[in-house]
Amino acid sequence: MNRYETVKAYVYEQYARIANESLRIAAITHTSMVDTCITLLAITRSIPLERAKIAALFHDYAQYIDNCKHSEHARLSSLYAHQYLAQTKNYKVIEIDDICFAIAQHSRKDQFDSPLCECLKDADILARFLEDPTKPLTGIRKQRLIDSLADIND
C-alpha cells in the first residue's frame, strides 16, 4: 500500500492548493468519503484494494482541480490519473488501464462494467448518500445503494 500512500499524498497536496475554500473542502471531504466506502466494498467483493483506493482518489480529480463541467469530469480525471500513474513508473500497464477505465466509467451508473468500475460507482453513490442522506435516490442509484449495503452486511 506504499504506492497508494504516495498517490494519496499527491492528490491531497493538489487539493490543498485549490483557492476556492468551498471547492477545496468538497474535494477533500468527498474524496475521503469515497476512499472509505470503496475500502469496505473492495474488501467485501474481493477487488484489489490498492487499485480501488487509487481509483477513488482520482475519480473526481478534474472536477475539483479544473472545476470542469460535470459531463467531462470522469474522462478528464481518467486522463490525469493515467498521466500521473505512468509518470511514476511504479505501475504495470494493466494496473493503469484498470484504474483509469474505472475512473472514466464511474459516472455511467446505469451500465455495468468491470468489477472495479462497479465498485467505484457504488462507493461514489454510498459516499453521496452518507454525505446527505436526505437527498432522495431513485432507480438504479437507489438499487446500487441497497445492493452495496447488503454486500457490506454479508
Summary of the structure (lengths in Angstrom):
residues: 154
radius of gyration: 14.5
end to end distance: 25.4
largest distance: 43.1
contacts: 491
relative contact order: 0.14
helix: 77%
strand: 0%
